[in-house]
């Protein structure tokens, strides 16, 4: 049976979301099908602007590095920027 479709959204207006947020260790990006086969650039900053991690690649390769970095960090707020092609979005991550 096909999965229920969300309300029709054109790709340009698609909003990526991160989950869970706040997190204790790891995050995922939704909708995953929007990024799964794309070469992404991911940049993770502390809230004060300090660069923690910068990586290009596919989500499957980048995610373990991101989770490892988040695990190393104490509580706080972080900024995660994900970009590809003409798309770029910055998320605020709260780590508990």
N, C-alpha and C positions, 0 to 999 in steps of 0.2 A: 504494500500500500504506500503511495507516495506520501512524503512528509507534508504536513500542512504548510502552506506558503504564508510568509508574513504579508502584511498589506503591501501592495505593489510599490516598489521603491526603485527609482531609476539608479543605476550604479553611481552616477556622479553625486547623488544625494545620500548615498549609503553612509551610515554613521558607524564607524568601528567603535567597539566598546571593550573595556578590559574588565576581567572578572577573575577571582573575587577582589573587591576593593572596598574596604581595607583588606590587606592580606597579611599572612604571617611568613610566607616563603615564596609562593610561586603565583604567576598570573598567566592567563590565557587571553587571547584576543578573539572577539566575535564580531561579525560572522566569519568563521574560519575559512569558508570557501572563498572569501574575498581576497585572502592573502596567501593561501596554501601553496599556490604554484608561482608566486612572484618572488623576484629577488628584492629583498627588503633592505633598507638601511635602518638600523636601530641604534639609538643613542640614549644612554641613561645618565641622568645628572642628579646630584643632590640638589635640594631646594635652594641652596646658596649658589648654584651654578657650576659647582665642581663636576668635571666630567668623570664618570665612573667606568663607562663601558661604551665602546663604539664598535659596531660590527655590521658587516654586510653579508647577506646570504639568505637562505630559505629559512622560514620560521622553525622548521624541525631542527635546524642546526643552531639557530640563534637562541631559542627558548631555554635549552639547558644552561647556557652561559648566563642568561639573564637571571634564571632562578638561582644559580650558584652565587651570583653577585648579590642578589637580594637577600639570600640567606646569610651572607657575610656581614651585611649591614645591620646596625641597630635600628631601633624604632625611629620613625621620622617620615618626612615627605620626600618623594622623589619625582622626577619628571622623566617620562619615557616618551621619546619621539620616534614615531614609525613613519618612514616615507618610502614611496616607490613611484616611479614615473612622475605624474604631475600631482600626486597626492601626498599630503603630509599632515600628520596630526600629532599633537602632544597631549599626553595623558598625565594627570597627577595621580601618583600611586601613594597610598597611605600604608605604611608598614607598622603593624602592631607588635 
